[in-house]
Amino acid sequence: MTDAPRAAGADPIPQITRDDEAAGSGDIRGDNVAQLKALFPEIVTDGQVDFDVLRQLLGDAIEDGEERYGLNWKGKRKARAFALTPSLGTLLPVPDESVNWDSTQNLMIEGDNLEVMKLLRRSYAGQVKLIYIDPPYNTGNDFVYPDSYQDPLSNYLTLTGQSGICGESLTSEREAAGRFHTSWLNMMYPRLLIAKELLRDDGAIFVNIADEEVTNMRKMLDEAFGEDNFVASIIWQKKYAVSADERGLGAMHDYILLYRKSDKFVRGLLPRTAEQDDRYTNIDNDPRGRWASDNYVSNKSREERPTLWYPIRHPKDGREIWPEPHAVWRYTKDKHEELDLDNRLYWGPDQSYEKPRMKRFLSEVQQGIVPSTWWPFQEVGHNDEAQKAVGAMLARKVFSTPKPVRLIDRIITICDDPKAIVMDFFAGSGTTAQAVLEKNAADGANRRYIMVQLPESLDVNDATQRTAAEFCDAIGRPRNIAELTKERLRRAGTKINEENPGAKIDTGFRVYKLSTSNLKPWQPDTEDLELSILDAVENVLPGRTEEDLLVELLLKTGIDLTLPEKKRTIAGKTVHALGGGTLMVCLSDIGADDAETLGQGMADWVEALDPVQTTVYFKDTGLGADGNRAATKANLAAILRQRLGDRIAKIASI
């Protein structure tokens, strides 16, 4: 698809500004209206939805009034609207804190997970196979992020100590929060709404939660995903013993709520164990191999299933054998005769059984086990196991209740795809990422992970945080939880590489950090408009690099952050080719004298890469760096369009 014909005098390389709709993280409202319009064209007039017409069309399916079934709380409407509001921030690349930046496809993002997910919306909507989260349980002492609907980015930077003074409580402590459940609900609700957008149609979310909010969490998930998409409430036995100082009943379990995106989700099977296979033997040397016997009688009555009530002959003496008085055979008479001829009936040693049993061969049974909702610690681990594992890796106890790798491994198995993207936006200790790497090492698959963690500060004077804060000091990093997450990922990757020498496992990760947009907003000073206009000529914030701009461009145009990239210097300018030339980017300063050589060189490279179509971006304020802005734009656009023709999908600037 090529650009529409340009009107006379139109800008040959139009600019995307920070304030343009395209500069945001996605127009969810517009997308929703478009979907409604596709179903009910008559309800949309001038871009607005006529709900009176919609009610007429849906009739009793719409429930009016305040008295309706559902979970409601103060701030719910604002929380829902906040999920639809695009982010005007960006992610800044941090190669120095990353591992294998150029080759890895894993992401570790430091920042408020709501803003981060909004930024990822364009690039990863409908791409994530599995989301696992272990959010704050709202026990009274855990971190609950106080979202600011007015200025979320400034709020984030202030609360994490990156700007201003951090003066607001970050816990759900009852005495300080007042509306105990309300604050937690307002934090979780918009995050769940966006999580659904990121999932593939065959994807699923697993939410680890405790008694304090399990009821509210399930109601929120019902709203976000739909009641019909509830799959299971899993009981995970997180402890192996009750604490001696427990005042009430000892809490031995957590809940893991499983919801699917749609009915396209297919539940995977757990691997069979050696113990289960050992139940199959071959005592009669059947050439079909090992088998186990199953009951041949059904507890249905002959009134219910009269065709299954008939006599069969005992092979030893020819006697007629009937089912029990209030039972029937499992199979019809014709089927029975077929099974008998196929040597599928087992009458016991020396044909000593009164009734036969059905032989089921190991080679014919389902090669896996249907998962249950009871997950004992013997199968998936417990908190103490996880704490010791992380402690051994980091040489000290820095997390109180990490999740065991075996637990996440089972979740990946149930919701698996060898090329799945697995996301955890409450990354914490990084268990989910390590589980992905270990799973890849075990089966040779290429799953990817996206971890998101808030840089929640650690106080060396707080006894519960002192060890973690001192660990950050020991590795020379700032005192926050995101630093612990990154260090665990580094060490987990090293360990897996050492255990699998020669294996091609992607154990690296790219680090990005949430920040304000690289592009300046238009905020004129009414007292000095001339200075404001001059200042707006350079629309990129001071200190931001070409790499920073490139990442923001990828986010705004909906491109995977790990898309394969090549660099080349043309006319002294750095040119990026992503996705085999489907995206060409030059963010350098370009003068009129550079246009011919740069344009021809970029066209040569595109022809060599041979994409079906290509989109080209430049830095707007870099065009005409020598003062000949109009000539630079015109020459570049003309050369590229003349050389590449219909191969050009779009030429624009940022």
Residue pairs with C-beta under 8 A, 6 or more apart in sequence:
1 613
1 649
2 613
2 646
2 648
2 649
3 648
3 649
3 650
3 651
6 12
11 633
12 633
12 634
12 636
12 637
12 638
12 651
13 618
13 620
13 623
13 633
13 636
13 637
13 651
13 652
13 653
14 652
14 653
15 620
15 652
15 653
15 654
16 22
16 23
16 556
16 652
16 653
16 654
17 23
17 519
17 522
17 539
18 88
18 517
18 519
18 520
18 521
18 522
18 539
19 521
19 522
21 27
22 556
23 88
23 517
23 519
23 556
24 86
24 87
24 88
24 556
25 86
25 87
25 88
25 118
25 119
25 120
25 121
25 122
25 555
25 556
26 86
26 118
26 121
26 122
26 125
27 86
28 83
28 84
28 86
28 121
28 197
29 84
33 44
33 47
33 49
36 43
36 44
36 49
36 54
37 43
37 44
40 53
40 54
40 57
42 53
42 57
43 49
43 50
43 51
43 53
43 54
43 57
44 50
54 62
55 62
55 64
70 219
70 223
71 185
71 216
71 219
71 220
71 223
73 181
73 182
73 185
73 186
74 179
74 182
75 182
75 185
75 186
76 185
76 186
76 189
78 149
78 186
79 147
79 185
79 186
79 189
79 190
80 189
80 190
80 193
81 149
82 114
82 147
82 149
82 152
82 190
83 114
83 189
83 190
83 191
83 193
83 194
85 118
85 149
86 118
86 121
87 115
87 118
87 119
87 152
87 153
88 153
88 516
88 517
88 521
89 115
89 119
89 153
89 514
89 515
89 516
89 517
90 119
90 514
90 515
90 516
90 517
90 518
90 548
90 551
90 552
90 555
91 109
91 111
91 116
91 119
91 512
91 513
91 514
91 515
91 551
91 552
91 555
91 561
92 512
92 513
92 514
92 515
92 548
92 551
93 510
93 511
93 512
93 547
93 548
93 551
94 511
94 512
94 513
95 101
95 510
95 511
97 486
97 511
98 104
98 108
98 508
98 509
98 510
98 511
99 489
99 490
99 493
99 507
99 508
99 509
100 506
100 507
100 508
100 509
101 508
101 510
103 506
103 508
104 506
104 507
104 508
104 509
104 510
104 562
105 448
105 506
105 562
106 433
106 436
106 448
106 449
106 450
106 451
106 506
106 508
106 509
106 510
106 562
107 448
107 449
107 450
107 451
107 509
107 510
107 512
107 561
107 562
108 427
108 433
108 451
108 453
108 485
108 486
108 489
108 509
108 510
108 511
108 512
109 116
109 450
109 451
109 452
109 453
109 511
109 512
109 513
109 514
110 452
110 453
110 454
110 455
110 482
110 486
110 511
110 512
110 513
110 514
111 156
111 452
111 454
111 455
111 512
111 513
111 514
112 145
112 152
112 156
112 454
112 514
113 191
113 425
113 426
113 452
113 453
113 454
114 145
114 147
114 152
114 190
114 191
114 194
115 152
115 153
115 156
115 514
116 425
116 452
116 514
117 191
117 194
117 195
117 198
117 425
117 452
118 194
119 514
119 555
120 198
120 450
120 555
121 194
121 197
121 198
122 555
122 556
122 557
122 558
123 554
123 555
123 558
123 559
123 560
123 561
124 198
124 421
124 450
124 560
125 197
125 198
126 197
126 198
126 199
126 200
126 201
127 198
127 200
127 421
127 560
128 198
128 199
128 200
128 203
128 421
128 422
128 423
128 450
129 199
129 200
129 202
129 203
129 204
129 415
129 416
129 417
129 420
129 421
129 422
130 203
130 204
130 205
130 206
130 411
130 412
130 415
130 416
130 420
130 421
130 422
130 423
131 195
131 198
131 199
131 203
131 204
131 205
131 206
131 422
131 423
131 424
131 425
132 205
132 206
132 207
132 208
132 408
132 411
132 422
132 423
132 424
132 432
133 195
133 205
133 206
133 207
133 208
133 424
133 425
133 426
134 208
134 403
134 424
134 426
134 428
135 188
135 191
135 207
135 208
135 209
135 426
136 142
136 143
136 144
136 172
136 184
136 187
136 426
137 209
137 210
137 212
137 213
138 144
138 172
138 180
138 181
138 184
138 212
138 213
139 172
139 210
139 212
140 171
140 172
140 173
140 174
140 180
141 171
141 172
141 173
142 171
142 172
143 170
143 171
143 172
143 454
143 456
144 170
144 171
144 172
144 177
144 183
144 184
144 187
145 159
145 170
145 187
145 454
146 155
146 159
146 168
146 169
146 170
146 183
146 187
147 155
147 186
147 187
147 190
148 154
148 155
153 514
153 515
153 516
154 163
154 164
156 162
156 514
157 163
157 164
157 515
157 516
158 164
158 165
158 166
159 166
159 168
159 170
160 166
160 454
160 455
160 456
160 457
160 480
161 457
166 457
169 176
169 177
170 456
171 177
172 180
172 183
172 184
174 180
177 183
181 213
181 216
184 213
184 216
185 216
185 220
188 217
188 220
189 220
189 224
191 425
192 205
192 220
192 221
192 224
192 225
193 224
195 205
195 224
195 423
195 425
196 205
196 224
196 225
196 261
198 423
199 205
199 261
200 261
201 261
201 262
201 264
202 261
202 262
202 264
202 265
202 266
203 260
203 261
203 265
203 415
204 231
204 258
204 259
204 260
204 261
204 265
204 415
205 221
205 225
205 258
205 259
205 261
206 234
206 256
206 257
206 258
206 411
206 415
207 217
207 221
207 256
207 257
207 259
208 236
208 254
208 255
208 256
208 403
209 217
209 254
209 255
209 256
209 257
210 251
210 254
210 255
211 251
211 255
214 255
214 257
217 257
218 230
218 233
218 257
221 230
221 257
221 259
222 230
224 259
225 259
225 260
225 261
228 263
229 259
229 260
229 261
229 262
229 263
230 257
230 258
230 259
231 258
231 259
231 260
231 265
231 267
232 257
232 258
232 373
233 255
233 256
233 257
233 258
233 373
234 255
234 256
234 257
234 258
234 373
234 374
234 375
235 253
235 254
235 255
235 373
235 374
235 375
236 253
236 254
236 255
236 256
236 375
236 380
236 407
237 252
237 253
237 374
237 375
237 376
237 377
237 382
238 252
238 253
238 254
238 377
238 382
238 383
239 250
239 251
239 252
239 253
239 377
239 382
239 383
239 384
240 377
240 382
240 384
242 250
242 252
243 250
256 375
256 411
258 414
265 415
267 370
267 371
267 414
267 415
268 368
268 413
268 414
268 415
268 416
269 366
269 367
269 368
269 369
269 370
269 371
269 413
270 368
270 369
270 370
270 371
270 410
270 413
270 414
271 368
271 369
271 413
272 367
272 368
272 369
276 369
277 290
277 362
279 292
280 290
280 291
280 292
280 361
280 362
281 290
281 291
281 292
282 289
282 290
282 291
284 346
286 343
286 359
286 361
288 361
288 363
289 361
289 362
289 363
290 361
290 362
290 363
291 359
291 360
291 361
291 362
292 359
292 360
292 362
293 346
293 357
293 358
293 359
293 360
294 357
294 358
294 359
294 360
295 330
295 357
295 358
296 329
296 330
296 331
296 345
296 355
296 356
296 357
296 358
297 323
297 324
297 327
297 328
297 329
297 330
297 355
298 305
298 308
298 323
298 327
298 328
298 329
298 330
299 326
299 327
300 308
300 327
300 328
301 326
301 327
301 328
302 308
302 309
302 323
302 328
304 328
305 328
307 332
307 333
308 323
308 328
308 329
308 330
308 331
308 332
309 322
309 323
309 328
309 329
310 322
310 329
310 333
311 320
311 321
311 322
312 320
312 321
312 329
312 336
312 340
312 356
313 319
313 320
313 321
314 320
314 321
314 347
314 351
314 354
315 347
315 351
316 347
316 351
321 354
321 355
323 329
323 355
329 336
330 358
331 339
339 345
339 358
343 359
344 358
344 359
345 356
345 357
345 358
345 359
346 353
346 356
346 357
346 358
346 359
347 353
347 356
347 357
348 357
371 410
371 414
375 407
375 410
377 385
379 406
379 410
380 404
380 406
380 407
380 409
380 410
381 404
381 405
381 406
381 407
382 404
383 401
383 402
383 403
383 404
385 404
385 406
386 401
386 402
386 403
386 404
386 405
386 407
386 429
386 431
387 397
387 399
387 400
387 401
387 402
389 402
389 404
389 405
390 397
390 398
390 399
390 402
390 429
390 431
390 488
391 397
391 398
393 488
393 491
393 492
393 495
394 471
394 484
394 487
394 488
394 491
396 467
396 470
396 471
397 467
398 429
398 467
398 468
398 471
398 484
399 428
399 429
399 468
399 484
400 464
402 428
402 429
402 431
403 429
403 431
403 432
404 431
405 431
405 434
405 435
405 438
407 431
408 431
408 432
408 435
408 436
409 435
409 438
409 439
412 420
412 422
412 435
412 436
412 439
412 447
413 439
417 447
418 443
418 445
418 446
418 447
419 445
419 446
419 447
419 448
420 447
420 448
421 447
421 448
421 449
421 450
422 432
422 436
422 447
422 448
422 449
422 450
423 449
423 450
423 451
423 452
424 432
424 433
424 449
424 450
424 451
424 452
425 450
425 451
425 452
426 452
426 453
427 433
427 451
427 452
427 453
427 485
428 453
428 481
428 485
429 484
429 485
429 488
430 451
430 484
430 485
430 486
430 488
430 489
430 492
432 449
432 451
433 449
433 451
433 489
433 492
433 509
434 488
434 489
434 492
436 447
436 448
436 449
437 449
437 492
437 493
437 496
437 505
437 506
437 507
438 496
439 445
439 447
440 446
440 447
440 505
440 506
441 496
441 499
441 500
441 503
441 505
444 503
446 506
448 506
448 562
449 509
451 485
451 489
451 509
453 481
453 482
453 485
454 481
454 482
455 478
455 480
455 481
455 482
455 483
456 480
456 481
456 482
457 479
457 480
458 465
458 468
458 469
458 472
458 479
458 480
458 481
459 465
459 466
459 469
459 479
460 466
460 469
460 470
460 473
460 479
462 469
468 479
468 481
468 484
469 479
471 484
471 487
472 478
472 479
472 480
472 483
472 484
473 479
475 483
475 487
477 483
477 486
477 487
486 509
486 511
489 509
492 507
493 507
493 508
493 509
494 507
496 505
496 507
497 503
497 505
497 507
510 561
510 562
512 551
512 561
516 541
517 541
517 552
518 540
518 541
518 544
518 548
518 549
518 552
519 539
519 540
519 541
519 552
519 654
520 535
520 536
520 538
520 539
520 540
520 541
522 536
523 532
524 532
524 533
524 536
525 531
525 532
537 621
538 621
539 620
539 621
540 549
540 619
540 621
546 574
546 587
546 588
546 619
549 587
549 619
549 654
550 576
550 585
550 587
551 561
552 654
553 585
553 617
553 654
554 560
554 561
554 563
554 578
555 561
556 654
557 583
557 615
557 617
559 578
559 579
559 583
563 578
563 579
563 583
564 578
564 579
564 580
565 576
565 577
565 578
566 576
566 577
566 578
567 574
567 575
567 576
567 577
568 574
568 575
568 577
568 605
569 575
570 586
570 597
570 598
570 601
570 602
570 605
571 594
571 597
571 598
571 601
572 588
572 594
573 586
573 588
573 590
573 594
573 598
574 586
574 587
574 588
575 584
575 585
575 586
575 598
575 601
575 602
575 605
576 583
576 584
576 585
576 586
576 587
577 583
577 584
577 605
577 606
577 609
578 584
578 585
579 611
580 609
580 611
581 605
581 606
581 609
581 610
581 611
581 614
582 611
582 612
582 613
582 614
582 615
583 614
583 615
583 617
584 602
584 605
584 606
584 614
584 615
584 616
584 617
585 616
585 617
585 618
586 598
586 602
586 616
586 617
586 618
586 619
587 617
587 618
587 619
587 622
587 654
588 619
588 622
589 619
589 622
589 625
590 598
590 618
590 622
590 623
590 624
590 625
590 632
590 636
591 624
591 625
591 626
591 628
591 632
592 624
592 626
592 628
592 631
592 632
592 635
593 626
594 632
595 631
595 632
595 635
595 636
595 639
596 635
596 639
598 636
599 635
599 636
599 638
599 639
599 640
599 643
600 639
600 643
602 616
602 640
603 639
603 640
603 643
603 644
606 614
606 644
606 647
607 643
607 644
611 647
612 647
613 646
613 647
613 648
613 649
614 644
614 647
614 648
614 649
615 648
615 649
615 650
615 651
615 652
616 640
616 648
616 650
616 651
616 652
617 651
617 652
617 653
617 654
618 636
618 651
618 652
618 653
618 654
619 653
619 654
620 653
620 654
623 629
623 632
623 633
623 636
623 653
624 630
624 631
624 632
624 633
625 632
626 632
636 651
637 651
640 648
640 651
641 648
641 651
